[in-house]
Amino acid sequence: MWLTSKIKQVLLVLKPGVVTLKYPFEPHPVPKNFRGQPVWDHHKCIGCGGCAAHCPARTILVRDLCQDLRVMMYDGSRCTYCGRCADVCPESAITMSEQYELATNDKNDITLSMELFMLTCQRCGRCYNREKTNMIDKMGLKGFRYDNLELRAVIQKATEHFDEKMLEESDRHQRPRKIGE
Amino acid sequence: MLTIEEVKNKLSNRFKSAIIHFDHPLRSRLFVDIDKARVREISNEIVRMGGRYLVSIGYDNIARDKTLGLIHTFSLDRDDLFVCLRSAVPAEDPVLDSITPDIPNAGWSEREYMDLLGMKFTGHPKPKRLILSDDWPEGIYPLRKEVPWNLMPPPAENVAYQLDECPEGCTVVPVGPFHPTLHEPAHFAVFVDGETIKGCDYRGFMVHRGIEKLCQTQVTYNEIPFIAERICGICGSVHATSYSQSVELASGLKISRRAEFIRTIMLEIERVHSHLLWLGVAGHLIGFDTVFMQAWRVRESIMWFSEKLTGNRKTYGMIVVGGVRRDITPELKDELAGVLKTIEKELMTIKNAIIGDTAIHRRTKGVGCITNEEARLWSLVGPVARARGIDIDVRRDHPYAAYDEVQFDVPVLDSCDVWATVVVRILETFESIKIIRQALDKMPDGPIMTEFAEDIQPLRHAISAVEAPRGEVVHYLITGEENRPERWRVRAPTYPNLQGVPLMLLNDQFADLPIIIGSIDPCFSCTDRVVKVDVGSGKAIRLTGRELEQISRAKLNAGR
């Protein structure tokens, strides 16, 4: 009984043979719908900030340096590759690429930053939906945002008109410290 | 069979004025507001009616009426009914009767709210710290609304958890926090007499990520499924589905039938791969690495299929509130059928190899025994309970998604040991394959997403349970303002099962400890999900590599 079961197990192992891939030495292709590193197409991006407002991991930051210049930064070090940004983008400017070999010593290797020139709406400064009543939604849609790019921190505030004071304040933003430090 | 009306009548006849209000938004959900003085009696009455304790939910209601709320939830499995007993205590004097003396499984839930909300329970048998780290300052209750989500108290030295008293004549063997057989941090202090285990104390909750607090303060309804999915690395869809269902129930949204079928298929795909993974791990724990290698080889084909369907091997990101994100195309449908065929064939070979192997029989039969009554008392769930003759399965008892349209058996064994859990899991994998086939056949056409017509009303309560590979997952949701939950409570299956482990270990051999702990398929990170905690306390003496080597050599030489 013992011996026959062991012989059977040997056959069980021999039949499939070696299945280990030679991966690092041979490339391993990924399927068509793979969710790899997201890539932005700066030609298509209109700077609406929808991706930043919907990112569950808060890895997309938006900072308005002045009335006409908006910086969008993607920090891949915390990205969960859920692909939500690509889903919500109204202009299909974001695609989930096939790139998955993203291990690195330097955060900047997986950081993407775009500077977008924004136009000013003659009527409202910058357009946003006035019908939204929910504060969180509104925050995402208001014209100007001030995330701190240096600390890669989301500042949960936005203003209707460009506010230099906010810009300065967010420049001095500090991460929460341990009590007593 | 009890109907919702009968339960209501029984409760109001017996307790009269102690029952303040009934609320039943659905035929299968009963919310009862009760007087706090009679919590214990009413809970016992529900258990007498056939109720099985699930979990307690504590929440901060200070801003509204200066109270802390506590909800005990029960499942009446034969009657497809969830009963939730809601009570409230004033925040200045939050004292309640403990239900733990009668329902031992409530012990952790109550200890959790002692830590997180500052509640007090009279008559609790073990009112020790459970969730918070040992150096967390007294008087800061992280789940109260006044405490900010990113609060970081300073670390303290010289504080350590006081383990239970070691029985006389026994020696303490520490297993963990980091141990090769555990894979995740958890500390078991095992009391042994020779080789026999005489007791054990558990100190876990070392990997809190503050998920519940985070989701109640920072993100919105639509983002939570992605965070919920990351509660567990193995059964992610389960949490996302359970959360999404609770939001849909609270808001009254009916999602499309096709989306429900796709959810069912995703859940069953997850069960197949999770059970194969567990089978491999179990083989590895008892030193049978052939099973480990082969089970994981077979599992790989379903992982690759998931990658094709969802874009990722794990953390599928498929399930969102209102439906699913990707559709199953006809080509993928055919491919899935092919994958299932190979898995079924290969799994049959592995099953025969396991059943014919005397070594596995010897290592698992008669190990980790607890009786049916004990398992019932401790409200164990999932394959662990089904291996002890408890016939429960949320898929059949409280049908959700598309489980009402598929036929399947629920394997139940009564040998009450680790061997039974192995067999139950293998049989369940075959059942899962059966379910996926039926779901693929019956799946109707239609949209995969349903949009919300209006905003979700605040302060609605909803409870949703989903059968995960390890047992049943319970999510309780109280909707809030500002597009995010007021309170969201997650109970992973390991939460009740782990409380039963000391009983399973009792009087077993120390060498069987890994497989007994392994037999519940423990997922410590799922269990430890509540509040941000900084770990790292107790005094540590740092040794350099050289010092350690010198001490080791000195000991080695002394032993010679």
Interface residues (C-beta under 8 A of the other chain):
Chain A: M1 W2 T4 S5 K8 Q9 L12 V13 P16 V19 V30 P31 K32 N33 F34 R35 H54 C55 P56 A57 T80 Y81 C82 G83 R84 D87 M96 N134 M135 I136 D137 P176 R177 K178 I179 G180 E181
Chain B: P148 N150 L151 M152 P153 P154 P155 V219 T220 N222 E223 I224 F226 I227 R230 T290 M293 Q294 R297 E300 W304 E307 K308 L309 T310 G311 N312 T315 G317 R325 R326 T349 I350 N352 A353 G356 D357 T358 D455 E482 N483 R484
